[in-house]
C-alpha cells in the first residue's frame, strides 16, 4: 500500500496535502504515514496468523518514538541493537520484555542494562559474548535468556553492504559450529537457552533465499527443541519493498507496476515459509524494519536552483546526503516526484544537494518533470534507514519529522536548531 498519492494534481500523504505540511514545518522534512505503518504491520501479522508468532520491529529502520508507539499499540515486539534503542522502546511505551537484543558488539554496560531491565532474549553472536553474558548474569544473580544467531552461509542476493548471512560477513556463528556452541551455553549456569535466530540480509525481493535458509536450519532447530526445549525460532527481517511505486500514470508506470508485482508479499512469504515452520510447534519471530516503515515515509525538499551546464540539468535542492544517505552509500533508487503535479515533457535531470561532494546526488540522468526554483519535491520510500542514518555534516540541522494520520498531522520531531548542534562542545580555557 502507498499512502502518498495525487489528488487534483496535489501530492497527499493520506488526506493531508504535503504543501500544508511544508507551509507549517518547512523543508527539508520527513513525512510518515501512520496508516501505512499500521497496514504493513497488519498485513504481515495476518499472513503469519497460522503460526504462533511475534513481529519484532527492527527499531534501527526508523526509531522515532511515534513510530515505536504505533508498533507497540499494534502489539509488536522490538528487535534492538543498542542500549539506546531499548531506552527508546521504553520511552515510547513499548514492552521491554518483548525486546530481542541483536548485534556483534554488545558492551558489558549494555548487557547489564538489558539484564536488569528484563528483555525477551539476547541474540548472541559469538562464544565470547555468551561467556560475557553469563559472567554478568552471575554477578547480578540472574539467568540471562539467550538464543544464538546462526550464520547459515546463504547468499541473500542483495546489495553487498546489506548481505549478512554468508561466511564473508561478521554476523552470527557458522552453521557447522552452532551445536557445539549450544552445548557450551548449556554448561554456563547463568544462561537460559531460549531460542535460535538467523538474519540473512536486507531488501530481499524474492522468497527463495529465506526458504533456502529456513530449510537449512530446520534439522538444527528440531534438534535444539529436543535437547534444550527452545521456545522460539527467529527468522530475522529482510523483506524487501518496491522503491519504484509508480504514482504517475502512463507507459512507464504500467511497466513499473508489472515489475513491482514480482516482488515478494507478506502472503507469498508466509505461503512459502509456514509449511516449513508450523510443524516445529514453537513460536516464530520475525524482525522486519524496512517492510513496516520504508514506504511509509517521504523526504520533502525544495528546489533552490536550476543549473544547466550544457551537458546536464542540475536540480539543486535543500535536502542533502546528510539527510538521506542511501543514494550516496548504496546507489539506492528513491523515486522523486513533484508535490504539485507537472504536465509537459520530461527532462533528464540530476537532483543534487548543496554539500561539497560529488556523492551528494539523489539521482543521475533521470527523466523528471521540468521543475523550477521554489517548487517542492518528494523523495519517496524514505521511511526506513533514512532519518536514522542522517548526520549533521556541514553543520546542517536534522530535518523535522512529521506524522500523518488521516486528516491529522503533527511534528513528531522538531527541526534541530544550529545552536543545539554545538551544545555539547566547549572551547578549553587555555585556548586564547
Ligand atoms: N534483524 C537484524 C538482525 C538486522 O541486522 C536487520 C537489519 C533487520 C532485522 C531488519 O532488516 P530489514 O527488515 O529492515 O531488511 N541501512 C541499510 C539496511 C541495513 C539493514 C541492517 N540490518 C539500507 O539503507 O538499505
Boltz pocket constraint, residues with backbone or C-beta under 6 A from the ligand:
constraints:
  - pocket:
      binder: B
      contacts: [[A, 58], [A, 61], [A, 79], [A, 102], [A, 161], [A, 162], [A, 164], [A, 199], [A, 201], [A, 202], [A, 203], [A, 236], [A, 237], [A, 238], [A, 239], [A, 287], [A, 288], [A, 289], [A, 290], [A, 291], [A, 326], [A, 330], [A, 384], [A, 385]]
      max_distance: 6.0
